[in-house]
Each structure stands twice: as structure tokens, then as C-alpha cells.
């Protein structure tokens, strides 16, 4: 019977994972994946990126993520595109499995447990207030694997297995140190009992051991591109997204205590909710203390408000389980009435985020996005030691859909204003270079042939990617309906 039950659980989990994947979509090489995919490709082929590897290599020195993925490619001999897709599906499954294991400890009823998992699955692309994060990204991100390890560590803490919890948190740390620090903090709150305050107070400061470094004008210019570094730029609804979950978590705690102090699952539910609320209040205080004083500007790239990622994830799990317990029950039509509109709504939101690109960008499939097609031509038809220049705002242009040239074209490029700015804030030694290269590309849309030649003489640029109509005097061996790829002679 146990084997049959495990097989049934696995089948349902795979089904819910597929539902999550189809709602979420898949966009390798988009947004932050410009850093991670380029690093993986550089691990597999060190000849790539001879001019600009510092824009991803330095940032990834503290993680094993790129080495792990590159190692799996070498081990299996599968193409990188297929391996990234498999890892993405596996990371979603591991997150949802972690949610199921927690749900089984805080809810008695099976339908409540699965409602908790399904609710998280439907909301994986829910924006986390003021942080620039989703619960899970539409591409493989080290945060997903770290989150799966943190969820498993939470289960180990609930089961009072500290050695296993420590190992899992250490694993999360070598994958994504910043997110792991929040996982460590929450697990300390979860482990804490009132009779052990001294241990708790000593350990709760662990996520505060961050290194101060001086800033520079170039670093400050890069930092102002990140709205979520500055609390003064937050909108009222973002603050609502911080305060409301904390209040609702306290309500969940009170409800669980009221429902049955003698039932173990309710006691665990109350403990998880109350400690999550306390964790949130503590981390919010830390974040405000770091983000408000200008003297602590260098700490802003540690993004202390990103504690909300873990808080949102576990809150969604608890909320989904309570909905399943009190509203859905075992009534199939109620499940359909909730999850069909919810899934369609989240799907629609993703289509608005990537309107010019297929919802799932399958490995090897023709993209249909003219920018991605131009990047593919560059990858297949230009020397690997080429140095490109693009509009520094190219990722934000209509129809580009935030795809990274560096990751998809596998060629070096001058720094861009949209994503490389974030790297410059986290690696201050790159800030001056980032500023110099971005400043050299200002007024890109008014560039003439002599401006492109200036980039060649100043930086060694020998190729450019420009939007139509381009510049007549240039040699452009590739053109599609939107994009030109031109050689600088």
C-alpha cells in the first residue's frame, strides 16, 4: 500500500508541476538568465566571452550553480538547452514537493494539503512586493534550487532534525547565499522556543554579517537604476504587499490556535504562521535599518527586502491549504471554479510580460521573435572573439521581451543599462567600466557611421546590432523584419 500511495503522490505531483510549468511559461536567456546562462556557457566553452566575462564571472564566484549545471551537461552529454529545460522542470517539482511536505505537517486533510500545493503552483509568477522577484522565474535560476533546499530544511526543523537542516541550509547557501541567509533566519525562528531566547537572539543576527565597501559616483549611477534599492520610491500598494501578509499570518495563527490546541497539525500550523510573522517583522526592521540611511548604500545590493520571497511562498502555502480545507473540500467543481480562472489569469499576465515571444520557448525551436532570431544568426555566423555593441536599452525595446544578447548570441558586448547595471552594483569594481561603456553608447538611436567607428577605436567593437532602418553606409550581412547585424570595417 505504501508503494501504491507513493506512486500516486508522484503522479499527482508531476501533474501539478506540469500545470505550473504551462501557466508560468519558459523563457531561457531572459532577464537575469543573461548572467547565469552566459556563465554556464563560459564554463562549457572558456573561449567564449573574451572581452566581458567579468560581467557574470565575478558575481558567480560565490555560487556553485553554473558549475553544477555545466557539470550535468558534461555528465549526460545532453545539449545545454535540453538540460536547462529538465532542470527548470525539476526545480519546480522540488519546490512543490517541499510545499507538500510542509503541508502534510500543518494540515490533516489530504485535500487541504494538495490545495496548498496547487495554490503555490498557480501563483509561481506572483510578483513579490517591491523586490523585482517572482515566487519562481520563467527560466532556471539558482534561487529556485536554493528555495527547494530551504523548504526541505524547514521540514527538517519541524521534524527536529537539526543536522539535516544544517546540511540543507549549507547547500542552499552555496547555491544562492542571499536567499539562503533568509532561509537560515526563518529556520532559527522556527526552531526557537520561548525557553531558549538566548540561543535565538544570538543566532538571529546571522544574516546581518555583511561586508561594508565604499561607493563611487559610477556605482551610485548604477544603483539608481534599481528602484527596489530605495524605500522612498516604493508605492503604497507595495507597502500594502508587505504589511497585509504579516497581519494575515497573525490571523492564521489565531485561527489555528482556536481550531484545536490538542491536534498536532494545528499546533504546527500555528507555530509556522507565528514564526513566519515574527521573522517578517524582524527582517523588515533589518531592511529599513539598512535601506534608509545613505551611509549604508553599499549594503543595498544585498536586497534585504527579499525576505518577502520566502514569506510570500509559505504564506501562499498556508492560505491555499486553508482555502482547500474550508471552501474546496472534496468538491471537484469548486476546485475548477478556483484554479481554472486563477491559472488563466496568471497565464494572461505572463503573455503581457512576454507578448512578442512564444509562451514556452522550446530548445531548438524557431523563436519568431526577431531579436532572438538575430541573436541566433550572430551565434552561428560570427567569430567567437567578436565584440558587439547594441542599444544600451535594447532589452526594454518593444518586441525584445528582455532577452539577453550575451546569453543567447554567445558573444561579448559592451555593457547595457538595463541588466549590467545590477551587476555593477553588486561588483563595485565593475561600476567605472559599466559607466564608461554605457556613456559611450548614449544617444544610440541618433548614431551615424562615425559614431560606430568611435566605438571601434575606443573599445574594439567590430559588430553592431541595430534596429531598422539602420545606417546606409554600413555593411549588414543579416537583416530580418526588425533587426540588422552590421560589421564594422
C-alpha positions in Angstrom: 0.0 0.0 0.0 2.8 2.4 0.8 4.3 1.9 -2.6 1.0 2.5 -4.3 0.4 5.6 -2.3 3.9 6.9 -3.1 3.3 6.2 -6.8 0.0 8.1 -6.7 1.6 11.0 -4.9 4.4 11.2 -7.5 1.8 11.1 -10.4 -0.2 13.9 -8.9 3.0 15.9 -8.1 4.1 15.6 -11.7 0.7 16.7 -12.9 0.7 19.8 -10.7 4.2 20.6 -11.8 3.1 20.4 -15.4 0.2 22.7 -14.6 2.6 25.2 -13.0 5.0 25.0 -16.0 2.3 25.6 -18.5 0.9 28.6 -16.6 4.3 30.0 -15.9 5.9 29.7 -19.4 9.5 29.2 -20.1 11.9 31.9 -21.4 15.6 30.8 -21.2 18.1 33.6 -21.7 15.6 36.3 -20.5 16.1 38.9 -17.7 18.6 37.6 -15.0 19.3 34.5 -17.0 21.5 36.7 -19.1 24.0 36.3 -16.3 23.5 32.7 -15.4 23.2 31.2 -18.8 26.3 33.1 -20.0 28.3 31.8 -17.0 27.2 28.2 -17.7 28.2 28.5 -21.4 31.5 30.0 -20.4 32.2 27.0 -18.1 31.4 24.7 -21.0 33.5 26.7 -23.5 36.1 29.1 -22.0 36.8 30.6 -25.4 33.5 32.5 -25.2 33.3 36.0 -23.9 36.9 37.0 -24.1 36.0 40.7 -23.6 33.2 40.9 -21.0 33.3 37.7 -18.8 33.6 39.8 -15.7 30.0 40.9 -16.1 28.9 37.4 -15.0 32.0 35.6 -13.7 32.8 37.8 -10.7 29.2 37.8 -9.4 29.0 34.0 -9.6 32.2 33.3 -7.7 30.2 32.7 -4.5 27.9 30.0 -6.0 28.3 26.5 -7.4 25.2 27.0 -9.6 26.8 27.4 -13.0 29.3 24.7 -12.3 26.5 22.3 -11.2 24.6 22.8 -14.5 27.7 22.7 -16.6 28.7 19.5 -14.9 25.3 17.9 -15.5 25.7 18.7 -19.2 29.2 17.0 -19.3 27.9 14.0 -17.4 24.8 13.4 -19.5 26.1 14.7 -22.9 22.7 16.3 -23.4 22.5 19.7 -25.2 22.5 22.6 -22.9 19.1 23.7 -24.0 17.5 20.4 -23.1 19.4 20.2 -19.8 18.2 23.7 -18.8 14.6 22.7 -19.5 15.0 19.5 -17.5 16.5 21.4 -14.5 13.7 24.0 -14.7 11.0 21.3 -14.5 12.9 19.5 -11.8 13.3 22.8 -9.8 9.5 23.4 -9.9 8.8 19.9 -8.9 11.3 20.1 -5.9 9.7 23.4 -4.7 6.2 21.9 -4.9 7.4 18.7 -3.2 8.8 20.8 -0.4 5.4 22.6 -0.2 3.6 19.2 0.0 5.9 18.0 2.8 5.3 21.2 4.8 1.5 21.0 4.1 1.4 17.4 5.4 2.7 18.7 8.7 0.3 21.6 9.1 -2.9 20.2 7.6 -4.7 17.0 8.5 -6.9 16.6 5.4 -5.4 15.4 2.1 -7.4 17.8 0.0 -6.1 20.7 2.1 -2.6 19.5 1.6 -3.0 19.3 -2.2 -4.8 22.6 -2.3 -1.8 24.3 -0.6 0.5 22.8 -3.3 -1.8 23.7 -6.2 -2.3 27.3 -4.9 1.5 27.8 -4.9 1.8 26.1 -8.3 -0.8 28.5 -9.8 1.0 31.6 -8.3 4.6 30.8 -9.1 4.8 34.0 -11.2 3.2 36.2 -8.5 5.3 39.3 -8.1 6.8 39.8 -4.6 6.1 43.4 -3.5 8.9 45.8 -4.1 11.6 43.2 -4.8 11.6 42.6 -8.6 11.1 38.9 -7.8 8.5 36.2 -8.7 8.0 33.2 -6.5 9.7 31.3 -9.3 11.2 32.6 -12.5 10.3 31.6 -16.1 13.8 30.3 -16.6 16.3 28.3 -14.5 17.5 30.5 -11.6 19.7 29.5 -8.6 17.0 31.0 -6.4 14.7 28.1 -7.3 17.1 25.4 -6.3 18.0 27.3 -3.1 14.3 27.7 -2.3 13.8 23.9 -2.7 16.7 23.3 -0.3 15.3 25.8 2.2 11.8 24.2 2.1 13.4 20.8 2.8 15.3 22.4 5.7 12.1 23.8 7.1 10.7 20.3 7.1 13.8 19.0 8.9 13.4 21.8 11.6 9.7 20.8 12.1 10.8 17.2 12.5 13.5 18.3 14.9 16.4 17.1 12.8 19.0 19.9 13.1 21.9 18.1 11.4 19.9 17.5 8.3 18.5 21.1 8.4 22.0 22.5 8.7 23.2 20.5 5.7 20.3 21.6 3.6 20.8 25.3 4.5 24.5 24.9 3.7 23.5 23.5 0.3 21.2 26.5 -0.3 24.0 28.9 0.7 26.5 27.6 -1.8 23.8 27.9 -4.5 22.4 31.3 -3.6 23.9 32.9 -0.5 21.5 35.9 -0.1 18.3 33.8 -0.3 19.9 31.2 1.9 20.5 33.8 4.6 16.8 34.4 4.8 16.2 30.7 5.0 18.6 30.4 7.9 16.9 33.3 9.7 13.5 31.7 9.3 14.7 28.3 10.4 16.2 29.9 13.5 12.8 31.5 14.3 11.1 28.1 13.6 13.5 26.3 15.9 13.2 28.8 18.6 11.2 28.0 21.7 10.4 30.6 24.3 12.5 28.8 26.9 15.6 29.3 24.7 15.7 33.0 24.0 19.4 33.4 24.3 20.2 30.9 21.6 17.6 32.6 19.4 18.9 36.1 19.9 22.4 35.1 19.2 21.7 33.2 16.0 19.0 35.6 14.6 21.7 38.1 13.7 23.5 35.7 11.3 22.0 37.3 8.2 23.4 40.7 9.3 27.1 39.8 8.9 27.5 41.7 5.6 30.6 43.4 4.4 30.8 47.2 4.0 32.5 48.6 0.9 32.8 52.3 -0.2 30.7 53.6 -3.0 31.7 55.7 -6.0 29.8 58.1 -8.4 29.7 55.3 -11.0 28.3 52.8 -8.5 25.7 55.4 -7.4 24.7 55.9 -11.1 24.2 52.2 -11.5 22.3 51.9 -8.2 19.7 54.5 -9.2 18.5 52.1 -11.9 17.2 49.7 -9.3 14.0 51.2 -7.8 13.8 48.4 -5.2 17.0 49.6 -3.6 15.3 52.7 -2.3 12.3 52.6 0.0 11.4 56.2 -0.8 10.4 55.0 -4.3 8.0 52.3 -3.1 4.3 52.8 -3.9 1.6 52.5 -1.4 0.5 49.1 -2.8 4.0 47.7 -2.4 3.9 48.6 1.3 0.4 47.0 1.4 2.1 43.9 0.0 4.5 44.0 3.0 2.1 44.7 5.8 -1.0 42.7 4.7 0.7 39.2 4.7 2.1 39.9 8.2 -1.4 40.7 9.5 -3.0 37.8 7.8 -0.3 35.4 9.1 -1.2 36.5 12.6 -4.8 35.8 11.8 -3.8 32.3 10.6 -2.0 31.7 13.9 -5.0 32.8 15.9 -7.3 30.6 13.8 -5.1 27.6 14.2 -4.9 28.0 17.9 -8.7 28.4 18.1 -9.4 25.3 16.0 -7.7 22.8 18.2 -4.8 23.1 20.5 -4.8 19.4 21.1 -4.5 18.5 17.4 -0.8 18.3 16.4 -1.2 19.6 12.9 -3.0 22.7 14.1 -0.3 23.3 16.7 2.4 23.1 13.9 0.3 25.4 11.7 0.1 28.0 14.4 3.8 27.7 15.1 4.8 28.0 11.4 2.5 31.0 10.9 3.5 32.9 14.1 7.2 32.3 13.5 6.8 33.5 9.9 5.2 36.7 11.1 7.9 37.3 13.6 10.6 36.5 11.0 8.9 39.1 8.7 8.8 41.8 11.4 12.4 41.1 12.3 13.7 41.2 8.7 11.5 44.2 7.9 13.3 46.1 10.7 16.7 45.0 9.4 15.8 46.1 5.9 14.6 49.5 7.0 17.7 50.0 9.1 19.9 49.1 6.1 18.0 50.8 3.2 17.1 54.2 4.8 20.5 55.6 5.8 22.6 56.8 2.8 25.7 55.8 4.8 24.7 52.2 4.3 24.3 52.5 0.5 26.8 49.7 -0.2 24.5 47.2 1.6 21.6 47.9 -0.7 22.6 45.3 -3.3 22.1 42.6 -0.6 18.4 43.4 -1.1 17.2 42.8 2.4 13.6 43.2 1.4 13.9 40.0 -0.5 13.0 38.2 2.7 9.5 38.6 1.4 10.1 35.9 -1.2 10.2 33.2 1.4 7.4 34.9 3.4 5.1 35.0 0.3 5.8 31.4 -0.6 4.9 30.0 2.8 2.0 32.4 3.2 0.6 31.2 -0.1 1.0 27.6 1.0 -0.9 28.2 4.3 -3.6 30.3 2.5 -4.1 27.6 -0.2 -4.4 24.9 2.4 -7.0 26.8 4.4 -9.0 27.5 1.3 -8.9 23.8 0.5 -9.9 22.9 4.0 -12.7 25.4 4.4 -14.0 26.1 0.9 -12.9 23.5 -1.7 -13.2 20.3 0.3 -13.6 17.3 -2.0 -16.0 19.1 -4.4 -14.4 19.0 -7.9 -16.5 21.8 -9.3 -15.2 24.2 -6.5 -11.6 23.2 -7.4 -12.3 24.1 -11.1 -14.0 27.3 -10.1 -10.9 28.4 -8.3 -8.0 27.1 -10.2 -9.2 27.5 -13.8 -9.7 31.3 -13.6 -6.6 31.6 -11.4 -4.4 29.7 -13.8 -5.8 31.6 -16.8 -5.3 34.9 -15.1 -1.7 34.1 -14.3 -1.2 32.8 -17.9 -2.6 36.1 -19.2 -0.3 38.1 -17.1 2.7 36.2 -18.5 1.6 36.9 -22.0 1.6 40.6 -21.3 5.1 40.3 -19.9 6.5 38.4 -23.0 4.0 39.5 -25.7 6.3 39.1 -28.7 7.6 35.6 -27.7 6.1 32.1 -27.6 4.8 31.3 -24.1 7.2 28.3 -23.9 10.5 28.7 -25.8 11.4 25.1 -26.5 15.0 24.3 -27.1 15.9 24.3 -30.8 12.5 25.7 -31.9 12.3 28.7 -34.2 11.7 31.7 -32.0 9.5 34.0 -34.0 11.0 36.9 -32.0 13.1 39.0 -34.5 15.6 39.9 -31.8 16.1 36.3 -30.7 16.4 35.2 -34.3 19.1 37.9 -34.9 21.0 36.7 -31.8 20.8 33.1 -33.2 22.3 34.3 -36.5 25.1 36.0 -34.6 25.9 32.9 -32.7 26.1 30.8 -35.8 27.9 33.2 -38.2 30.3 35.5 -36.3 33.7 34.7 -34.8 33.6 33.8 -31.1 36.1 36.6 -30.2 33.9 39.3 -31.7 32.9 42.3 -29.6 29.4 43.7 -30.2 27.5 46.9 -29.3 23.8 47.3 -29.0 21.4 50.0 -27.9 22.1 50.1 -24.1 18.3 49.9 -23.5 17.8 47.1 -26.1 16.2 44.7 -23.5 13.4 47.2 -22.9 12.6 47.9 -26.6 9.1 46.8 -27.8 9.2 43.2 -29.1 12.6 42.4 -27.5 11.0 40.9 -24.3 14.1 41.2 -22.1 16.2 38.6 -23.9 19.9 38.8 -23.2 22.2 39.2 -26.2 25.2 37.9 -24.3 23.5 34.7 -23.2 21.7 33.9 -26.5 24.2 35.1 -29.0 27.2 33.8 -27.1 29.2 36.8 -27.9 30.8 39.6 -25.9 29.1 43.0 -25.8 29.6 46.4 -24.3 27.7 46.9 -21.1 24.0 47.6 -21.2 21.9 50.0 -19.0 19.2 47.5 -18.0 20.8 44.4 -16.6 24.5 45.1 -16.4 23.8 47.9 -14.0 22.6 45.4 -11.4 25.9 43.5 -11.8 27.8 46.8 -11.4 26.1 47.5 -8.1 26.9 44.0 -6.7 30.5 44.1 -8.0 31.7 47.7 -7.4 34.9 47.2 -9.2 32.9 47.0 -12.4 31.0 50.2 -11.9 33.5 52.5 -13.6 33.7 50.2 -16.6 29.9 49.9 -16.8 29.6 53.7 -16.7 32.2 54.3 -19.4 30.7 51.8 -21.8 27.1 53.0 -21.2 28.1 56.6 -21.5 29.8 55.9 -24.8 26.6 54.5 -26.2 24.3 57.4 -25.2 22.1 58.8 -28.0 22.4 55.4 -29.7 19.3 56.0 -31.8 20.9 59.0 -33.4 24.2 57.3 -34.1 25.8 57.7 -37.5 28.6 55.6 -39.1 31.3 57.7 -37.5 29.8 57.1 -34.0 30.0 53.3 -34.6 33.6 53.8 -35.7 34.3 55.7 -32.5 33.2 52.6 -30.5 35.5 50.5 -32.7 38.5 52.8 -32.0 37.7 53.2 -28.3 36.7 49.7 -27.3 37.5 47.4 -30.2 33.8 46.9 -31.2 33.7 45.1 -34.6 30.0 44.3 -34.9 26.7 46.1 -34.0 23.1 45.1 -33.7 20.7 47.9 -34.7 17.0 48.3 -35.3 15.8 49.2 -38.8 16.3 51.3 -40.8 19.9 51.4 -39.6 22.7 53.4 -41.3 23.1 53.2 -45.1 26.9 53.3 -45.1 27.3 50.1 -43.1 27.9 46.5 -44.2 25.0 44.4 -42.8 25.1 40.7 -43.7 21.9 39.9 -41.7 18.5 41.5 -41.7 15.0 40.5 -40.7 11.8 42.5 -40.4 13.1 44.4 -37.4 16.9 44.0 -36.9 20.2 44.5 -38.7 23.5 42.9 -37.8 26.3 45.0 -39.2 30.1 44.6 -39.5 32.4 47.5 -38.7 35.2 47.6 -41.3 
